[in-house]
Amino acid sequence: MKNLLQQDPDIAQALENEIRRQTEGLEMIPSENHTSPAVLEALGSRFTDKYSEGYPGIRYYGGCENVDMVENLARERAKALFGVTHANVQPYSGSPANHAVYFALVNPGDKVMGMHLYYGGHMTHGLKVNFSGTYYNSIQYQTGKDGFLNYDEMAEMVKKEQPKLIFTGATAYPRIFDWQRLREIADTCGAWLVADISHIAGLVVSGDHPSPVGFADVVTTTTHKTLRGPRGALILCNGNPSNPLKKAERIKENIPTLIDRAIIPGLQGGPHNHQTAAIAVALKEAATPEFKEYGHQIVRNAKTLAAELLNKDFNLVTGGTDNHLLLIDLTNKNLSGKEAEKALSLAGITVNKNTVPFDPRSPFDPSGIRLGTPALTTRGMKEEEMKIIAGWIDEAVMAKDDDMKLADIRRRVKELTDQFPLYSGLSYK
Ligand SMILES: Cc1ncc(COP(=O)(O)O)c(C=O)c1O
């Protein structure tokens, strides 16, 4: 930080504060994680200086020999990790990756289908105020009252509406997806099936969640959640791309070419080479036996947290979890998701407010909170720590506005986090 401190003390101060916040608190937002020092080094590197529109071997700029190597490595690692024959590693993030899939496979105005945001879907799965619900004629499916995805209801909707593309996967869903069932549903109307595994990609790698590969036509994922890489995304599919400079008909065999063409020239310019380099590093880490064990531990931790919270009379949507996240309906605790988010934050525990299925409250102050274990597991926390943390969550929710009590929990949180440092290279001390 030497240069930053000298040149821009304001930004240096904000960064130091952020490192302190992450180090001393419990990061329980399920879409967040802590990247390794190696990933950070690649991300903060000279690769950010380089323009390289196009793909390895077919660039619009000179001097691309090193970034070609980086992008090829990232592609090969992604392909091997997820068992596909084609990977596009250039999407700037998850939303642009999903945007590219629509752009590749359907026309503006076509009927598309995805899970509603309020029931666990992502904005890019057809929310009316998002591009996906504005440029496309989106219809939305939801969970049943029990919080589980209702496949029968979804199948009925598909039969009636005949969408051209179905987005699956979620942002706040604590259960396993039945990819085979989803493929069968899509096949009843000949729709493209897209699996957005942003949240669960790390668990797919570790074998803790079934892979959609072989069922979905296209798989998208962010690289910064359970996969533990830098912000970014991958688009995965099977088949071999032909020249992305040439137009391709919308048929299955052309999916890789259609995807590559959607990224550039369709939607993006130059790839973020520093980000690609950091993604490549993260993919190498994800291919290790340690990462598999990491995935197993994420789930064990989430299940322990769920069991402890159920014991403390917390109401979990679907009654528990199969993956890395929990959705708590706080209605019986007499506080809203927003109030709980604030109280927990004062206690040093970061979560986010979230709607629950059929939420009677507004999404700005919903009935629930969403929390997960990926970041805590990265720090080495296990079942024993989850039990302690469940107790603190209970205390904080009961303390609500009692700042003294919340500060006392925060002190204990700090004592615990002192024993589980972030990667040593990140310490602000
Ligand atoms: C399922 C899913 N898809 C896509 C995204 C979008 O990713 P990004 O925030 O990188 O645009 C998210 C992010 O929360 C997500 O949960």
PDBQT file of the ligand as one rigid body, heavy atoms in Angstrom, charges set to zero:
ROOT
HETATM    1  C1  LIG A 501     -27.708 -16.380  -9.584  1.00  0.00    +0.000 C 
HETATM    2  C2  LIG A 501     -26.973 -15.132  -9.922  1.00  0.00    +0.000 A 
HETATM    3  N1  LIG A 501     -26.779 -14.808 -11.212  1.00  0.00    +0.000 NA
HETATM    4  C3  LIG A 501     -26.147 -13.683 -11.579  1.00  0.00    +0.000 A 
HETATM    5  C4  LIG A 501     -25.664 -12.814 -10.639  1.00  0.00    +0.000 A 
HETATM    6  C5  LIG A 501     -25.056 -11.524 -11.124  1.00  0.00    +0.000 C 
HETATM    7  O1  LIG A 501     -23.745 -11.409 -10.863  1.00  0.00    +0.000 OA
HETATM    8  P1  LIG A 501     -23.037  -9.957 -10.846  1.00  0.00    +0.000 P 
HETATM    9  O2  LIG A 501     -23.455  -9.324  -9.568  1.00  0.00    +0.000 OA
HETATM   10  O3  LIG A 501     -21.604 -10.326 -10.922  1.00  0.00    +0.000 OA
HETATM   11  O4  LIG A 501     -23.508  -9.210 -12.056  1.00  0.00    +0.000 OA
HETATM   12  C6  LIG A 501     -25.831 -13.093  -9.290  1.00  0.00    +0.000 A 
HETATM   13  C7  LIG A 501     -25.312 -12.155  -8.274  1.00  0.00    +0.000 C 
HETATM   14  O5  LIG A 501     -25.737 -12.044  -7.200  1.00  0.00    +0.000 OA
HETATM   15  C8  LIG A 501     -26.514 -14.284  -8.915  1.00  0.00    +0.000 A 
HETATM   16  O6  LIG A 501     -26.728 -14.578  -7.651  1.00  0.00    +0.000 OA
ENDROOT
TORSDOF 0
